[in-house]
């Protein structure tokens, strides 16, 4: 009879079912994980607004205000602006990172896609634009259908 390997557990992949936020991860990674849960229209509205406010947190709050009919803000216009920007940027995104894939960890998927978008092909973009482009790229099936 053979004895069980004592180090068999060391060969097993890590259990990532309950992945806590990484305290050393960039803030944009945690923002990205939150954005990936938004509907495509909110992602496109955020992308449309990103050029106005290059702070991802402010963009998210403003998009929520638009959704709740705050006077003077037009949600449909933001979605149209985001869709136009998405259609213009999509070829460069596809060239920079042809197949965005998901790993078991959203944070790993986010970090990989975010780094891939650090390319001169996209031209000069700010932090909020890059964050929303990354979220739209990782959710491209939904975003393409709406845009």
Order of alpha helices (4+ residues) and beta strands (2+ residues): alpha-alpha-alpha-alpha-alpha-alpha-alpha-alpha
